[in-house]
Amino acid sequence: MPSYLIKRLLLVIPTLLGISIVSFVIIQLAPGDPATLRLGNAGQGISDQALAEKIIEETRALYGLDQPIHIQYWRWLTRILTLDFGYSLRDQRPIMEKLMERIPISLQLSGLSLFFAYLISIPLGIYSATHQYSSGERLTSVILFMLYSLPNFWVATMAIVYFGGGDFWDVFPVFGLQSIGAQNWTMWDRIADRIWHLILPVTCMTYYTFAALSRYMRSSMLEVIRQDFIRTARAKGLSERLVVYRHALRNSLIPIVTLMADLLPALIGGSIVVESIFSIPGMGQLSFESVLNRDYPMIMAIFTVSAFLTLAGILLADFLYTIVDPRIAYERQSS
């Protein structure tokens, strides 16, 4: 296992390099000019077109946008090696500083969402597999398919209408993550206020994930409980509960563990739709604003962090495979 992990870690370097090259080229090919966008409405008050063009050229030279693409990429790559993502083209703030402000917020939203999604989906998938064709399983399947088909922007809008003071009840706050003046409250009051603000956005981010994960869990559990070693365990006289939770559960968790490689970047990436609707200043909202403003350094920083988290999720999944299924041994396979 250690040698396998070392090999995978070494493969991360060329993989990240390839991802960064592709991302950089795609961003450069996108239409528009960041220098022109940065000039924005300020350029409307300049009657002299030559002066406006001069300002744009100076802006491009200031940020190195007048250099060839390969030079721009090399300068960016050398800064990334020291974790220096540069400055945002939008407000001149250090990118790392902006990321450190937004990442904890997205971690709260996405972390709670994934926690509740796994907490609900695993027992729900086990129930659906062990009670196949029962009335409860059929009702559960209908509800899960309905949840899976509902777009989160519609659910978020309906949550605001029905529970956020829209047309019916005014139960939950629908703006930001804290009430006005909450910084002067006691610690426990601030925690309770934060939880109250998180209920609707976390719910809107959770229902789709656990609806999908529970179906994966059900399919995996059905496949496992039909195998020969489960029949052998039942033939030995073991109780059904012991057969399911000791022998079948660990093997059926493999697809769920595999999905963690894709879900881990979501912890940092956040949700563009939910964060925009509930006015939450997280990574999703920052990504959307960066794309609209053609903020090249910020976009590349977000791509780099997401790519690194995806590769880290793959490594984590490989490690968890050996815990979930002891039959998996990377050392023997490599030899």
Secondary structure, 3 states (H helix, E strand, C coil): CHHHHHHHHHHHHHHHHHHHHHHHHHHHHCCCCHHHHHHHHHHHHCCCHHHHHHHHHHHHHHCCCCCCHHHHHHHHHHHHCCCCCCECCCCCCEHHHHHHHHHHHHHHHHHHHHHHHHHHHHHHHHHHHHCCCCHHHHHHHHHHHHHHHCCHHHHHHHHHHHHECCCCCECCCCCCCCCCCHHHCCHHHHHHHHHHHHHHHHHHHHHHHHHHHHHHHHHHHHHHHCCHHHHHHHHCCCCHHHHHHHHHHHHHCHHHHHHHHHHHHHHHHCCHHHHHHCCCCCHHHHHHHHHHCCCHHHHHHHHHHHHHHHHHHHHHHHHHHHHHCCCCCHHHHHC
